Amino acid sequence: MATIIKEEKLSSIEQFNCNSCGNGLEVFNPRAKYISCQYCGSVLDTKSEQHEILMSMSPPTEHQPMSFIKVGLLANFFDKKYQVIARTRWQQDYYEYWSEEGETGYSRELWIYDEWLMISEQRTYFYLVEDKDGYYISEEIVPDNPSLPNESSHWSFMKNQRPQIINEYGSASVIYFEGESNYQIKLNDLIQFASYKHKNTIYTAEWRINELNNQIKEIEFFKEDKISKKEIIQAFENNEELDGLRRKGEIWQWLTYGAFASAILFFVLMFTSFGGTKQVFTQTFNFAELNDSALFKSKPIQLDETGLYCIELRGGIEVTNSEAFVLAYFLNNEDEVINHLDGDFSVYSGFDSDGYWTESTEEADKLVKVKETGTYHAKLMLDREDAVTGSVTLNIFSGVVLTRYYVIGWLIFLLLGFIFRSSMKKYF
């Protein structure tokens, strides 16, 4: 395991205790006017001497982070040290562009994502956007052609870009906030947005509407680039908090591997264990010993355990393009039939456009439940053409496990594997 080197956190400009829960709070952004306590959800005024409680957000327990990221963690991006100082959870109600089999349109969607505010030692910042599909680095930019989409389905606000299809548009509202902000974020704060994609970058415009006159009062432009989870882990690796998370992740990882390995084992056993594991009887009968009308009795079959047994008939026909039918009765010591097994054995061959071919049926088996130990026997009858020669072997195996138990085991471990994998993905 890699050694975790503790990095010094950024220097805060102010420290005080929450007036609601008493937990320590730190302010890092000189422009911050408000801070929402990540422990209890109370929103405090950072500029007043008493740090009055202005309002309360939803309880933090109702809006847990989607991954290991939390307020206060350090990260390295763009060869600079950043610290997480805030998180806003947004709920989008929007329309998404689709295209299928020559048809296009927009479908209404609902989506939730977290927006983490990252601030550097130089007090520069960017947003780390996280949703169930992954992570994006979002940076505010100055547009070359500041504009909002109109009635056209294509739009662009940067030079050297042809107008692109608007892939998403709609609104987003705040459902939770923690950390510091230079304006008072309230529940249900609403923004309008529209976005398009150019190459691998998403370009977005966000604007707010003045509720009094229904006019646009603020517009911001952003570009978003996807970043892999591996890169996120590397960026946050120098945090002591991640050491425990890594250990938890490794536990879930081994549980995942173990569950899937067990599922594979049960899957293999489904197809390999039907015939049993221990041969307790075998006897071969030449077709000449058997006839079409009389039953031929086998040697005594001593069974010392109750349970499931597999009876197998294995035929060998010596004459091609012929077949034989064998019927075997399984009887107890009192000559009572407790089960039977029949087998149609055949060998055929010939020539076709692909050349010489041959096919055969040589095996038949059946499970029999034995309720009492003791001596048993079998009686066999043969139906064949006189010219057909060959033999049939009667085998009996113990140690049989019903396939359905392996199916149940396979399904259980497969389900556990996906559950463990879902938990593992929170850490890796």
MOCORTA-V583962 format. One record per backbone hydrogen bond with DSSP energy under -0.5 kcal/mol. NH is the residue of the N-H (numbers start at 1). CO is the residue of the C=O. E is the energy in kcal/mol with one decimal. If there is no record, write none. Layout:
# MOCORTA-V583962
nh co e
NH CO E
NH CO E
This chain:
# MOCORTA-V583962
nh co e
5 3 -0.7
6 4 -0.7
7 238 -0.8
13 27 -2.8
14 27 -1.2
16 25 -2.1
18 23 -2.9
22 18 -1.4
25 16 -3.3
27 14 -2.6
30 28 -0.6
32 29 -1.9
33 181 -2.3
34 181 -2.4
35 44 -2.0
36 179 -3.7
37 35 -0.6
37 42 -3.1
41 37 -1.9
43 55 -3.3
44 35 -3.2
44 42 -0.6
45 52 -2.1
46 33 -2.2
46 44 -0.7
47 33 -0.7
54 43 -3.3
54 52 -0.6
55 43 -1.1
57 41 -3.6
62 59 -2.0
63 60 -1.6
68 426 -0.6
72 84 -2.5
73 70 -1.7
75 82 -2.5
76 235 -1.9
77 75 -0.6
77 80 -1.9
80 77 -1.7
82 75 -3.5
82 80 -0.5
83 119 -2.3
84 73 -2.7
85 83 -0.5
85 117 -2.6
86 117 -0.9
87 178 -3.0
88 115 -2.0
89 176 -2.9
90 88 -0.6
90 113 -2.7
91 173 -2.4
92 90 -0.5
92 111 -3.5
93 171 -2.8
94 109 -2.2
95 169 -3.1
96 107 -2.7
97 167 -2.6
98 105 -2.8
100 103 -3.0
103 100 -2.2
105 98 -1.8
107 96 -2.4
109 94 -3.2
111 92 -1.7
113 90 -1.9
114 130 -3.1
115 88 -2.5
116 114 -0.6
116 128 -2.9
117 86 -2.4
118 116 -0.6
118 126 -2.8
119 83 -2.3
120 124 -2.8
121 81 -1.0
123 120 -1.6
126 118 -1.7
127 138 -2.9
128 116 -2.8
129 127 -0.7
129 136 -3.0
130 114 -2.9
131 134 -2.4
134 131 -1.5
135 227 -0.8
136 129 -2.3
137 225 -2.8
138 127 -3.4
138 136 -0.6
139 137 -0.5
139 223 -2.2
141 221 -2.4
143 141 -0.6
144 157 -1.1
145 157 -2.7
155 164 -2.4
161 158 -0.8
164 155 -2.0
166 153 -2.8
167 165 -0.8
167 195 -1.3
168 195 -1.4
169 95 -1.6
170 193 -2.4
171 93 -2.3
172 191 -2.2
173 91 -2.1
174 189 -1.8
175 89 -2.8
176 89 -1.1
178 87 -2.3
179 36 -2.8
180 85 -1.8
181 34 -2.5
185 183 -0.8
188 174 -3.2
189 186 -1.9
191 172 -2.3
192 207 -3.0
193 170 -2.5
194 205 -1.7
195 168 -2.6
196 203 -2.2
197 165 -0.6
198 201 -2.7
201 198 -2.1
202 224 -2.5
203 196 -3.1
203 201 -0.5
204 222 -2.7
205 194 -2.5
206 220 -2.9
207 192 -2.4
208 218 -2.0
210 215 -3.7
211 209 -0.5
214 210 -2.2
217 208 -2.4
218 208 -1.0
220 206 -2.8
222 204 -2.8
223 139 -2.0
224 202 -2.9
225 137 -1.9
226 200 -0.5
227 135 -2.2
232 228 -1.7
233 229 -2.7
234 230 -2.2
235 231 -2.2
236 232 -1.9
237 234 -0.9
239 237 -1.0
242 239 -1.2
243 240 -1.4
244 240 -0.7
245 241 -1.2
246 242 -2.8
247 243 -1.9
248 244 -2.2
249 245 -2.8
250 246 -2.6
251 247 -2.0
252 248 -2.5
253 249 -2.2
254 250 -2.5
255 251 -2.4
256 252 -2.3
257 253 -2.6
258 254 -2.7
259 255 -2.5
260 256 -2.5
261 257 -2.5
262 258 -2.3
263 259 -2.2
264 260 -2.3
265 261 -2.2
266 262 -2.6
267 263 -2.1
268 264 -2.3
269 265 -2.5
270 266 -1.6
271 267 -0.7
271 268 -1.0
272 268 -0.9
273 269 -1.9
276 273 -1.5
277 398 -1.9
278 398 -1.6
280 278 -0.5
280 396 -2.8
281 396 -1.4
283 394 -1.7
285 392 -3.2
287 390 -2.7
289 286 -2.1
290 286 -0.9
290 287 -0.5
291 294 -0.6
296 380 -3.1
297 295 -0.5
298 378 -3.2
301 376 -4.1
302 300 -0.6
303 301 -0.6
303 374 -2.9
304 302 -0.6
307 370 -2.9
309 368 -2.6
310 397 -2.5
311 309 -0.6
311 366 -3.0
312 395 -3.1
313 364 -3.3
314 393 -2.3
315 313 -0.5
315 362 -1.9
316 391 -2.9
318 389 -2.8
319 389 -0.7
320 318 -0.5
321 347 -1.4
322 347 -1.7
324 345 -2.8
325 383 -3.0
326 343 -2.5
327 381 -2.7
328 341 -3.1
329 379 -3.1
330 339 -3.1
331 329 -0.6
331 377 -3.0
332 336 -2.1
335 332 -1.9
338 330 -2.9
339 330 -1.3
341 328 -2.8
343 326 -2.7
345 324 -2.9
345 343 -0.7
346 361 -1.4
347 322 -2.3
348 359 -3.0
350 357 -2.2
352 355 -2.0
355 352 -1.8
357 350 -3.0
359 348 -2.9
361 346 -2.2
364 313 -2.2
366 311 -2.0
368 309 -3.1
370 307 -3.3
370 368 -0.6
371 369 -0.6
374 303 -2.6
376 301 -3.4
376 374 -0.5
377 331 -2.0
379 329 -2.0
380 296 -2.6
381 327 -2.4
382 291 -1.9
383 325 -2.8
385 323 -0.6
388 385 -1.7
389 387 -0.5
391 316 -1.9
392 285 -2.5
393 314 -2.5
394 283 -3.1
395 312 -2.8
395 393 -0.6
396 281 -2.4
397 310 -2.2
398 278 -3.1
400 308 -0.9
401 273 -0.6
405 402 -1.3
406 402 -0.8
406 403 -0.6
407 403 -2.3
408 404 -2.5
409 405 -2.4
410 406 -2.9
411 407 -2.5
412 408 -2.6
413 409 -2.5
414 410 -2.2
415 411 -2.4
416 412 -2.6
417 413 -2.3
418 414 -1.8
419 415 -2.2
420 416 -3.2
421 417 -2.4
422 418 -2.0
423 419 -1.8
424 420 -2.7
425 421 -2.1
426 423 -1.1
427 424 -2.2
428 424 -1.3
